[in-house]
Amino acid sequence: MLRLEVRPQPSARWGYASPLLALAITVVVGVILFALLGKDPVRGLQVFFWEPIKSPYAISELLVKATPLLIIALGLAVCFRSNVWNIGAEGQFVIGAVFATGVALMADKSSGPGFFVLVLLAGVVGGMLWAAVTALLRDRFNANEILVSLMLVYVGIQILNYLVYGPWKDPMGFNFPQTQTFEKAAQMPRLVQGFRVNIGLLLALAGVVAVWVFLFRTYSGYAQQVGGLAPAAARYAGFSSRKALWLALLTSGAAAGLAGALEVAGPVGQLTPHLPVGYGFAAIIVAFVGRLHPVGVVFSALLMSMFYIGGELAQSRLGLPKSLTGVFQGLLLFALLACDTLIHYRVVLKK
């Protein structure tokens, strides 16, 4: 009988190498999948891993996809290191976009060039308020934050649908469920003319530095991580578990809300019911593939954005369903979990 036995000392080297091994396993399984579907595996891999980086425009689109994933994953990394399981970043992303839209629709032709800052701040506030609902229920009633944050995702989507089908529906939009296009003052400034990549990329990179400093160079970051790794030791040291809970959830909510504001006022330019595309859920995989480290999250966000673009290209060029993106995301996650399991456990044969 095969059993899992705890290793005396997990390998630190494999701890860092396992994401690469998980990616290799995902590629191998992807090749088999393309062959079973009757498609050229080489062409399939080219669509996923070469097309997104083959030209400056393709790279700019890759960065557009990676920006919200990176921002949300940074907030989730703080949460998960604190042993707080926020699974509802998608809902905080949506509500952040809703709050940002509420401010953006106030802009007019006379609005100043810095109006977009108010749009971003509104998104941050929206994400924090939505995460605060989970924090409050966990703090006061000991509700499970996994279930609460996940259920709030669908509440947030219904709020979005109500607004775009109702009060905020563009009267000149030919009856499409969408708001009017934002004024230029409410849209994110683009970094390069002719490309969609905008100031959100700089904010995401600044967030990498800020999260790294917070986690590894501040007392509060140290307290958060101790509370996640050893709650009993944290209580003995006098660290507040309530403070850690609120700080983790508000931080991740603010990050998701900022990503929502950047998305709705950046490449989209208006609020539509198609805004939720799963960035909040995919960012969970991004955070874990990046080992909950700000620098690692950068590379995993780029990889996940490749999967998004590859899924769209596979649909148009290979005739495959767009859901192939989710298949590759799931393969990567399960391969990583399998590798991590074998890092901490070994398979032994018991008679």
C-alpha positions in Angstrom: 0.0 0.0 0.0 1.3 3.4 -0.9 1.4 6.0 1.8 2.6 9.6 2.3 5.3 10.0 4.9 6.5 13.4 6.2 10.0 14.2 5.1 12.4 15.1 8.0 13.6 18.2 6.2 11.9 19.5 3.0 14.2 20.6 0.3 14.7 24.4 0.1 16.1 24.1 -3.4 13.0 22.2 -4.7 10.8 24.7 -2.9 12.0 27.4 -5.4 12.3 25.0 -8.4 8.8 23.4 -8.1 7.0 26.2 -10.0 9.3 25.6 -12.9 8.7 21.9 -12.7 4.9 22.5 -12.5 5.1 24.7 -15.6 7.0 21.9 -17.4 4.4 19.4 -16.4 1.7 21.8 -17.6 3.4 22.1 -21.0 3.7 18.3 -21.4 0.1 17.8 -20.5 -0.9 20.6 -22.9 1.0 19.0 -25.8 -0.9 15.7 -25.1 -4.2 17.7 -24.9 -3.6 19.4 -28.3 -2.8 16.1 -29.9 -6.0 14.5 -28.5 -8.0 17.4 -29.9 -6.4 16.9 -33.3 -4.4 20.1 -33.3 -0.7 20.6 -34.0 1.0 20.6 -30.6 3.8 22.8 -31.8 1.3 25.3 -33.2 -0.6 25.2 -29.9 2.5 25.9 -27.8 3.4 28.7 -30.2 0.0 30.3 -29.7 0.4 30.2 -25.9 4.1 31.0 -25.4 5.4 32.8 -28.6 2.5 34.9 -30.0 2.1 37.0 -26.8 5.7 38.2 -27.0 6.6 38.2 -30.7 6.1 42.0 -31.2 6.2 45.2 -29.2 2.4 45.5 -29.5 2.0 41.9 -28.3 4.2 42.6 -25.3 2.2 45.7 -24.5 -1.0 43.6 -24.5 0.7 41.0 -22.3 1.5 43.8 -19.8 -2.1 45.0 -20.0 -3.3 41.6 -18.9 -0.6 41.1 -16.3 -1.2 44.4 -14.5 -4.5 43.6 -12.8 -3.3 40.0 -12.0 -0.1 41.4 -10.4 -1.9 44.0 -8.3 -4.5 41.6 -7.0 -1.9 38.8 -6.4 0.2 41.2 -4.3 -2.7 41.9 -2.0 -3.5 38.2 -1.8 0.1 37.4 -0.9 -0.2 39.6 2.2 -3.5 37.9 3.0 -2.3 34.3 2.6 1.0 34.9 4.5 -1.2 36.2 7.3 -3.2 32.9 7.2 -6.3 34.9 6.1 -8.0 33.2 3.2 -9.6 35.9 1.0 -11.1 34.0 -2.0 -13.4 36.9 -2.9 -10.9 39.2 -4.7 -13.0 39.0 -7.8 -15.9 40.6 -5.9 -13.6 43.3 -4.5 -12.3 43.9 -8.1 -15.9 44.4 -9.3 -17.0 46.7 -6.6 -13.8 48.7 -7.0 -14.7 49.1 -10.7 -18.2 50.2 -9.7 -17.0 52.8 -7.2 -14.5 54.1 -9.8 -17.2 54.3 -12.4 -19.4 56.3 -10.1 -16.7 58.9 -9.8 -15.7 58.7 -13.5 -19.2 59.5 -14.6 -19.0 62.8 -12.8 -16.2 64.0 -15.1 -17.0 66.4 -17.9 -15.1 68.4 -20.5 -13.9 70.9 -17.9 -12.4 68.3 -15.6 -8.7 68.7 -14.9 -6.0 66.2 -16.1 -5.6 64.8 -12.6 -9.2 63.7 -12.3 -8.1 60.0 -12.9 -6.5 60.1 -9.4 -10.0 60.4 -7.8 -11.1 57.5 -10.0 -8.3 55.3 -8.6 -9.0 56.4 -5.0 -12.6 55.5 -5.4 -11.7 52.1 -6.6 -9.4 51.5 -3.6 -12.2 52.6 -1.2 -14.7 50.4 -2.9 -12.5 47.3 -2.7 -11.6 48.0 1.0 -15.3 48.4 1.9 -16.2 45.2 0.2 -13.4 43.3 2.0 -14.4 45.0 5.3 -17.7 43.1 5.1 -15.8 39.8 5.3 -13.5 41.2 8.0 -16.4 42.3 10.1 -18.3 39.0 9.9 -15.2 37.1 10.7 -14.2 39.4 13.6 -17.6 39.7 15.2 -19.3 36.4 14.4 -16.4 34.2 13.6 -17.8 33.6 10.1 -15.6 31.6 7.7 -13.9 34.2 5.5 -13.5 31.7 2.6 -17.3 31.3 2.3 -18.2 34.9 3.0 -15.7 36.4 0.6 -16.6 33.9 -2.1 -20.4 34.5 -1.8 -19.9 38.3 -1.9 -18.4 37.9 -5.3 -21.8 37.0 -6.8 -23.5 39.8 -4.8 -21.0 42.2 -6.3 -21.7 40.9 -9.8 -25.4 41.4 -9.3 -24.8 45.0 -8.2 -22.8 45.5 -11.4 -25.5 44.1 -13.5 -28.2 46.2 -11.9 -26.3 49.4 -12.5 -25.4 48.7 -16.2 -28.9 47.4 -17.0 -30.6 50.1 -15.0 -29.5 53.6 -13.6 -26.2 53.8 -15.4 -27.2 52.4 -18.7 -26.1 54.7 -21.6 -29.2 56.2 -23.2 -27.2 56.6 -26.4 -25.8 53.1 -26.3 -28.3 51.5 -28.7 -29.8 49.6 -25.7 -26.5 47.8 -24.9 -26.0 47.2 -21.1 -23.1 49.6 -20.6 -22.3 53.0 -19.2 -21.3 55.9 -21.4 -17.6 56.0 -22.3 -15.6 57.9 -19.8 -14.3 61.4 -20.5 -10.6 61.6 -21.2 -9.8 63.2 -17.9 -11.3 60.1 -16.1 -9.3 57.6 -18.2 -5.8 56.3 -17.3 -2.9 58.0 -19.1 -1.1 55.7 -21.5 2.6 55.2 -21.2 3.3 54.9 -25.0 1.3 56.4 -27.8 -0.4 53.7 -29.9 -0.3 51.0 -27.1 -2.9 50.3 -24.5 -0.5 49.8 -21.6 -1.1 52.6 -19.1 0.0 54.1 -15.8 -1.3 51.0 -14.0 1.9 49.2 -14.9 3.9 51.7 -13.0 1.6 51.4 -10.0 1.9 47.6 -10.1 5.7 47.8 -10.1 5.6 50.3 -7.2 3.3 47.9 -5.4 5.9 45.1 -5.7 8.5 47.3 -4.0 5.9 48.4 -1.3 4.8 44.9 -0.5 8.4 43.6 -0.3 9.3 46.4 2.1 6.2 45.8 4.2 6.7 42.1 4.5 10.4 41.9 5.0 11.5 45.2 6.4 8.8 46.4 8.8 7.6 45.3 12.2 4.0 45.1 11.0 4.9 42.8 8.2 6.8 40.6 10.5 3.8 40.4 12.8 1.6 39.5 9.9 3.8 36.6 8.9 4.3 35.3 12.5 0.5 35.3 12.9 0.2 33.2 9.8 3.0 30.7 10.5 2.5 30.3 14.3 -0.7 31.9 15.7 0.2 30.7 19.2 3.6 32.3 19.1 2.0 35.5 17.8 -0.4 35.6 20.7 2.5 35.0 23.1 4.4 37.8 21.6 1.5 40.1 22.0 0.6 40.5 18.3 -3.1 41.3 17.8 -4.9 38.7 15.7 -7.8 41.1 15.1 -5.4 43.8 13.7 -3.8 41.2 11.5 -7.1 40.1 10.1 -8.3 43.6 9.3 -5.0 44.7 7.9 -4.7 41.6 5.6 -8.3 41.9 4.3 -8.2 45.7 3.8 -4.9 45.5 2.0 -6.0 42.8 -0.4 -9.4 44.6 -0.9 -7.6 47.8 -1.7 -5.4 46.1 -4.2 -8.3 44.3 -5.9 -10.3 47.6 -6.0 -7.4 49.4 -7.5 -7.1 46.8 -10.2 -10.8 47.2 -10.9 -10.5 50.9 -11.2 -7.5 50.5 -13.6 -9.3 48.0 -15.7 -12.6 50.0 -16.1 -10.8 53.3 -16.6 -8.0 51.9 -18.6 -8.4 49.4 -21.5 -12.2 49.1 -21.1 -13.1 52.8 -20.8 -16.6 52.1 -19.5 -18.4 49.7 -17.2 -19.9 46.7 -18.8 -21.3 43.3 -17.5 -18.4 41.6 -19.2 -15.9 43.2 -16.7 -15.6 40.1 -14.4 -13.3 37.7 -16.4 -11.9 35.9 -13.4 -8.8 38.0 -12.6 -9.6 37.7 -8.9 -9.6 33.9 -9.0 -6.7 33.6 -11.4 -4.7 35.9 -9.0 -4.9 33.2 -6.4 -2.9 30.9 -8.7 -0.6 33.7 -9.5 0.1 34.3 -5.8 0.9 30.7 -5.1 3.0 30.1 -8.2 5.0 33.2 -7.2 5.5 31.6 -3.8 3.7 34.5 -2.1 6.8 36.6 -2.8 6.4 40.0 -4.5 9.2 39.3 -7.0 8.0 35.8 -7.8 4.4 37.1 -8.3 5.7 39.4 -11.2 6.9 36.4 -13.2 3.8 34.3 -12.4 1.5 37.2 -13.4 3.3 37.4 -16.8 2.8 33.6 -17.2 -0.9 33.7 -16.3 -1.5 36.6 -18.8 0.1 34.4 -21.5 -2.5 31.8 -20.7 -5.3 34.4 -21.1 -4.0 35.7 -24.4 -3.2 32.2 -25.6 -6.7 31.1 -24.8 -8.1 33.9 -26.9 -5.8 33.2 -29.8 -6.5 29.4 -29.6 -10.2 30.3 -30.0 -9.7 32.4 -33.1 -6.8 30.6 -34.8 -7.2 27.0 -33.8 -10.9 26.8 -33.4 -10.6 25.7 -29.7 -12.9 26.8 -26.9 -11.9 29.9 -24.9 -12.3 27.7 -21.8 -8.9 26.3 -22.6 -7.5 29.2 -20.6 -9.1 27.8 -17.5 -7.8 24.3 -18.3 -4.2 25.5 -18.4 -4.7 27.5 -15.2 -6.0 24.4 -13.5 -3.2 22.2 -14.8 -0.6 24.6 -13.5 -2.3 24.8 -10.1 -2.7 21.1 -9.7 0.9 20.4 -10.9 2.2 22.9 -8.4 0.1 21.3 -5.6 1.5 17.9 -6.5 5.1 19.1 -6.5 4.6 20.9 -3.2 3.1 17.7 -1.7 6.1 15.7 -2.8 8.5 18.3 -1.3 7.0 17.8 2.1 6.1 14.2 1.9 7.6 11.1 0.3 5.7 8.1 -1.1 6.6 4.9 0.7 5.4 1.3 0.1 3.9 -0.2 3.2 3.1 -3.9 3.4 
